[in-house]
Structures are given as C-alpha cells and as structure tokens.
Amino acid sequence: MQVEIGTIVDGKVTGIKDFGAFVKLPTGETGMVHISEVAATYVSDIHDHLSVGQDVKVKVLGENDKGKISLSIKQTLPQSEQR
C-alpha cells in the first residue's frame, strides 16, 4: 500500500539529520521532512523542534524517481500558522 500524494497521515520520527528528519509512515515506508518543511518559522536547529520517537502529522508532498518520499509537517498546520 502506497501513500497518496496530498494526504495527511500520522508518522513517527525515526531519525534526525542536520538537513531534515526521517519519518516512518503507517504503510511501513519511510519519508523525509526537509528542515524547511518542519515549522512555519526559520529552523536553525532541527533538534529544537523534533526528537526521535516523536509522533507527528505529515503531508505527503511527492515521490521522486528513486522512490524517495517527501513530507511536510509545516503544511499540516492551520493556514494562519504556515506563514
């Protein structure tokens, strides 16, 4: 079962790097939230916003030709908070 682009699903943070976080999806697949998609404000240290094992809501942005899934936490926020 693949996740559909544009859907919002629950996930769990499984790893964090300086450039983003890896999130396990309900399908068992893993996607990545780029640091620019973590919060509505500038994120200089991703560890200030996320930790391994944390449950998060993510929006599926797409999948590249290598099967890597792009996710966003920022786009799950109410429209007024996304700025």
C-alpha beads as a LAMMPS data file, in Angstrom:
LAMMPS data file: protein, C-alpha beads

83 atoms
82 bonds

1 atom types
1 bond types

-500.0 500.0 xlo xhi
-500.0 500.0 ylo yhi
-500.0 500.0 zlo zhi

Masses

1 110.0

Atoms # bond

1 1 1 0.000 0.000 0.000
2 1 1 1.482 3.329 -1.057
3 1 1 0.691 6.691 0.433
4 1 1 -1.199 9.098 -1.781
5 1 1 0.270 12.497 -2.622
6 1 1 -1.570 15.263 -0.793
7 1 1 -2.798 13.100 2.080
8 1 1 -2.080 13.843 5.728
9 1 1 -1.044 10.859 7.819
10 1 1 0.395 10.108 11.246
11 1 1 4.037 9.123 11.429
12 1 1 6.886 8.590 13.850
13 1 1 10.279 10.282 13.699
14 1 1 12.905 7.557 13.281
15 1 1 15.995 9.646 12.638
16 1 1 17.235 13.216 12.536
17 1 1 19.992 14.776 10.446
18 1 1 21.009 18.434 10.095
19 1 1 19.053 18.670 6.809
20 1 1 15.816 17.001 7.939
21 1 1 14.021 14.181 9.712
22 1 1 13.083 10.680 8.642
23 1 1 9.511 9.656 9.416
24 1 1 8.036 6.155 9.334
25 1 1 4.578 6.153 7.760
26 1 1 1.623 3.849 8.553
27 1 1 2.417 1.898 5.364
28 1 1 5.837 0.979 6.747
29 1 1 7.571 3.246 4.245
30 1 1 9.935 5.985 5.379
31 1 1 9.860 9.531 4.068
32 1 1 11.845 12.646 4.793
33 1 1 10.806 16.054 6.073
34 1 1 13.319 18.635 4.830
35 1 1 14.329 21.159 7.507
36 1 1 12.471 23.881 5.570
37 1 1 9.210 21.903 5.982
38 1 1 9.465 21.361 9.756
39 1 1 7.963 24.612 11.031
40 1 1 6.431 27.847 9.785
41 1 1 9.374 29.796 11.189
42 1 1 13.065 29.537 10.332
43 1 1 14.610 26.392 11.829
44 1 1 18.304 26.678 12.627
45 1 1 18.474 23.531 14.776
46 1 1 16.014 20.783 13.925
47 1 1 16.533 19.255 17.385
48 1 1 14.670 22.245 18.865
49 1 1 11.535 21.044 17.052
50 1 1 11.737 17.258 16.734
51 1 1 13.081 14.235 18.574
52 1 1 13.424 10.566 17.667
53 1 1 10.300 8.625 18.629
54 1 1 8.054 11.678 18.413
55 1 1 4.644 11.211 16.763
56 1 1 3.968 13.770 14.023
57 1 1 1.348 14.566 11.396
58 1 1 2.841 14.853 7.918
59 1 1 1.558 15.749 4.475
60 1 1 2.829 13.647 1.580
61 1 1 4.335 16.070 -0.958
62 1 1 5.572 13.627 -3.542
63 1 1 7.879 10.815 -4.533
64 1 1 10.934 11.139 -6.738
65 1 1 12.009 8.726 -9.465
66 1 1 14.102 6.781 -6.936
67 1 1 11.054 6.190 -4.729
68 1 1 12.022 8.648 -2.008
69 1 1 9.012 10.229 -0.320
70 1 1 8.970 13.966 0.517
71 1 1 6.938 15.046 3.534
72 1 1 5.926 18.276 5.271
73 1 1 4.967 18.971 8.866
74 1 1 4.539 22.704 8.183
75 1 1 1.764 22.083 5.635
76 1 1 -0.341 20.209 8.208
77 1 1 -0.615 23.374 10.312
78 1 1 -3.654 25.632 10.035
79 1 1 -3.263 28.099 7.131
80 1 1 -2.869 31.032 9.526
81 1 1 0.201 29.384 11.133
82 1 1 2.016 28.483 7.898
83 1 1 3.486 31.941 7.361

Bonds

1 1 1 2
2 1 2 3
3 1 3 4
4 1 4 5
5 1 5 6
6 1 6 7
7 1 7 8
8 1 8 9
9 1 9 10
10 1 10 11
11 1 11 12
12 1 12 13
13 1 13 14
14 1 14 15
15 1 15 16
16 1 16 17
17 1 17 18
18 1 18 19
19 1 19 20
20 1 20 21
21 1 21 22
22 1 22 23
23 1 23 24
24 1 24 25
25 1 25 26
26 1 26 27
27 1 27 28
28 1 28 29
29 1 29 30
30 1 30 31
31 1 31 32
32 1 32 33
33 1 33 34
34 1 34 35
35 1 35 36
36 1 36 37
37 1 37 38
38 1 38 39
39 1 39 40
40 1 40 41
41 1 41 42
42 1 42 43
43 1 43 44
44 1 44 45
45 1 45 46
46 1 46 47
47 1 47 48
48 1 48 49
49 1 49 50
50 1 50 51
51 1 51 52
52 1 52 53
53 1 53 54
54 1 54 55
55 1 55 56
56 1 56 57
57 1 57 58
58 1 58 59
59 1 59 60
60 1 60 61
61 1 61 62
62 1 62 63
63 1 63 64
64 1 64 65
65 1 65 66
66 1 66 67
67 1 67 68
68 1 68 69
69 1 69 70
70 1 70 71
71 1 71 72
72 1 72 73
73 1 73 74
74 1 74 75
75 1 75 76
76 1 76 77
77 1 77 78
78 1 78 79
79 1 79 80
80 1 80 81
81 1 81 82
82 1 82 83
